[in-house]
Amino acid sequence: MIRSVVTGVGGYLPEEVLTNADLARFVDTSDEWIQERTGIRQRHRAAPDQAVSDLAVEAARKALEAAGRSPADVDLIIVATTTPDLTFPAVATIVQRKLGCPVGIAFDIQAVCSGFVYALSTADGFVARGRSSCALVIGAETMTRLMDWSDRGTCVLFGDGAGAVVVEPGEGRGDASDRGLLGFALRADGTKQDLLYVDGGVSTNGQIGHLRMQGNQVFKQAVINISEAVTAAAADAGIAVSDVDWFIPHQANQRILNGVAHRLGIDEAKVISTVAEHANTSAASIPLALAQGIADGRIRPGQLVLLEAMGGGLTWGACTLRL
């Protein structure tokens, strides 16, 4: 059978670093308060002249280089983002233009922090069915543009960045020993909208708005819902959660990462955590953490990896893959 194989990974973080101490100069907070509650020490912030497509392009170039591919090979671009350059066109088409890719398929997915997992599943539908031979799947965000800097409960949590993977077809035997995307579980519950949302929109008030969150309730939902999805994605791949080599959760809060790992019985040594350095980069957090784990030599070809995320909507999901 044909599997959708991740052949290249890349990440990009803007140059500006905003530490907790920097935030404390204009927000009623402190480094100690932030670290104790979130595990975050710093975050990156896009320059005023950097659009989310610029971040996406940098990550995409690194992923293509790692895969030994060029923009000319790309026939599908999916960008997961909740902070697009413009209301339309899609960021994916802007990335297509900036990279110089040929005419092909390009569109965005909006599932907030779960966007990258949703985008991987969507790409799998194209690649595994022979409708794409070289797909770019990108998670890119400028979340700092959505912050209310007077709300210390949310503005300290988020950062900007982008991560990308190249997905190509590869032959498999149809079991868990195959390379590629092996299993998914995608979920949504629109009744929980008030727990995490942005209070602006084109068809409501015509404003960008600010991010609003009920942190304690989101924490409870995350630990319960993510654990179920991870177990389901592992089962869909025909493996047990204990079989995975690495667990790459959405980098929302170190306490959530620890809570999910504990609930699933995953050794914390198997958890890739970048939340201290990157903060929550929404749809970009998983591919950024994957890129870092590969770059530092922890994640190696042939290993089993579990990805998971939960975001506004509420949406959540998980993916099992073998690199």
N, C-alpha and C positions, 0 to 999 in steps of 0.2 A: 504494500500500500504506500501511498504518498504521504509523507509527514511534512509538516511545516517546521523547518529547522532554523534556529537562531544562529546565524553565521558571523555576526559582528555586533559589537556593543560599543557605545560611546556616550560620554557625558560632558556637559559644559556648565560651569558656574560663573556668573558675572564677577568682575574683578573686585567690586566693593564688598568689603566684609563689615557687617554691623554686629558688634559684640553686645553682650548684655549690658556692659558698662556704658557703651555708646547710647543704648536705649534709655538707660537710667538718667541721662542728661535731659531728656524731654518727656519721659513717661514716668508716672509714679510707680516705680518698680525698683528691683535691685537684682544683681547677678545671683545672689543667694536665693532669692524668692523664685526666680525663673528656673534655676537648675534643680531646686528641690522639688518643684511641681512638674517639670517637663523633661529635665535632662538636657535641655538646650543651652549651649554656650554662645553660639553665634549663628548668623545666617548671612546669605549673600543677597545683594540687592542690585537689580538691573540699573544701568545708567539711564538718565532721563531720555537719551536718544536711542535706547535699545528697546525694540519691540519684541514680543514673545517669538515672532518668526525668526528674529536674529539669533536668539538663544537656540531655537530648534535647528537652525541651519548649522550652527557650530557642532552641536551634538551629532547631527546626521552625517556631517563630513567625517567625524571620527569613527562612527559606526561603519560607514562605507569603506574607509581605509582598512579597518580591522577585518572586514569581510573580503577584501581584495576586489571591491567593486567600485564603479564610478557612477556619477549621476546619470550617465547615458544608459546604464543598465536598469534604472528604476522605472517600474511600470505601475506602482501603487504607492501612494503616500497616505497614511492615516495619522492625524495629529490629535492627541487627547489633550484638551485644554479647556479651562473655564475663564481664561483671560485673553481672548483673541485680540489681534491687532485692530480689527474693525468688526462691526456687526456682520458685514459680509464684504468681500468673499471669505471663504474658509482659509484659515491659516495654512492648511495643506497646499492650497493652490499658490499661495505666496511663497512658501518654501520651495515648491516645484519651480517657480520662476527664478528665485534667487540661486538655487542650486544649478539651474540650467538643465533640468530633466526634460525628457521628451514628453509629448502628449501621452497622457495615461489617465489613471483614476486617482483622484485626490479629494479627500473630504475630512471633516473634523468629527470627533466624538465628544459629547459633553456628558460625562458622568462624574465630574469633579474628581475627587481623589481616587476613585475607582476607575477612572478613564483609561489608564494604561492597560489594565487587565481586560476591560471591555474591548479595547482596540486590538489587543493580541488575539482575542477570540474572533473578532471580525476579520482580521487578516488571515487567520487560519482558514476561514471559510473561502477566501479567495485562493490562497496558495495551495491548499490540499486538494482543491477541486480543479486545479490547472488553469485558473483565471489570472494568476500572477506568477511571474518567475523571479521577481526581485522586489520585495516590499520593504518600505521604510515605515516603521511604527515608532512614533515619537510621543513622548510626554513632555510638555513644555508649559511653564507657568511664570507669570509675574504677579504672584499673590500679594506682594507688598503694595500693589496699586489698589487693592481692595480693602486695605486696613483703615480702621478708625483709630488713629494714634492716641486717642484719649481713652480707649478701652484696653486696659492692660491685660484683661483676660484673654484677648484674641491677638492683639498686635505683636505680642512677643513670640507667637507660635510659628509664624510663617516666613518663608524665604522664597527666592527666585532661582530658577535653574531649568535645565532640560536634559533629558536622556533619550537615547534612541537605540533601536535594534534593527538589524537587517534580517528579514525572514525569507528563506528560499526553500523550494521543494527538495526533499530528499527521500530516498527509498527506505522503507521500514518493513518489519515483519508483522506489525500490528499488535505488538505487546510492549510491556514497560521497559524492555531493553533498548527500544528504538531511541535515536536522537530526535529531539524536536518537542513540539507542544503535545503533551500527552493527555491532559485532562483539565476541565474547567468546571467552575460553579459560579454562576452570576445571579445576583439577587437585587431586588429593589422593594422598598416599602414607602410609598408616597405619603402615608399617614404620619410619618415622622418628620415631615418637612420643617416644622418649626424648631427642630433641634439644631439645625445647621443650614443656613441659607444666606443669601445676599439680598438686602432690602432695596434693590433697584432693578430696573429692567426696561427694555424697549417698549413693551406694550402695557406696562403698568404706570410708571412715572417718568419714563424717558431719561432716567439717570443711571449712572454706573452703580451707585450704592456702595454699602459697606458690608463686610462679613459679620454675621451675628451667630452666636453659638451658645447653647446651654451645655457647658463643658462636662458637668457631672453626668448628665443624661447620655451624652455622646459616648463617654467612657464606658458606661454600663452596656450600651448597645453594641459597642465595638467588640468588647471581650466575648460576649455571647454569640453575636452574629458571625463574626469572623471565624471563630472556632468551628462553627458548623460548616461554613463554606470551605474552609481548608480541608476538613475531613472528607467532604463531598468531592472536592477536586482530586484528592488523593485516590479515593475510591474509583472515580471516573478514569483514572490512569491505571488502575489495577495494582496499586501499591498501598502500603500502610504509611501513615505519617512518620512513623519511626524509621522508615527506609530512607528518608531524604537526607542528603548531605548538608544542604543549606536551606535556611528559612529566611526569606527576604520579605519582611512586612512593610506595609506603608509606614513611612517615618513620621508619625503624627505626634507621638509622645512616648518617652521611654517607659513610663508606667504602663501604657497600653501594650507596648511590645512585650514587656515582662509578663503582664497578665495573660496575654494570649499564649505565649510560650509555656507558661506554667499550666494553663488549662489543658493544653494539648500534650503536655508531657515532653516538650522539646527541650533538650539541653541548651541553655543560654549560650554555650560556646558555639552552637550551630547558627545563631542568629546574627545576621548582618545588620548592624546598626550604624546609621550615619546621622541620626537626628541631632546629636550634639553639635556637629559642624554645619549641617545644612538646614536644620529646623524642618518644618513641614513644607515641602514644595509641591504638595498636591499630586497631580498626575505625573509629575517628574520624579517623585521620590523613589519609586521602585527601580526604574532604569538607571537612575543615578547611583543607587546602592549596588545594583548589579554590576555596573561599570567599575565602581571602586573595588568590589570584591574580586573581580577579575584582574584589575590592574595591580593589586597588592599580592596576588598569587594564591589567595585563599580558595577561590572558585576555579576549578580546572575542568577541561573538556571531559565529557563522559559522566559528570556528576549530576545527581538529581537535585533540582531546586524547586522549592515551593514559594510562590508569590501570593500576597494577599493585600487587600486594601478595603477601606470603607470611607465614603464621603457623603456630601450633602445629597439629599433626595428622599430618604436615605438610599444610597446604593452601596453594594459591597460585592466582593467576589474574590476568587482565588484561581490560580493556574499552576499546574504541575508541568515541568519541562526538564528534559535532559539536554545538557549542552554538548 
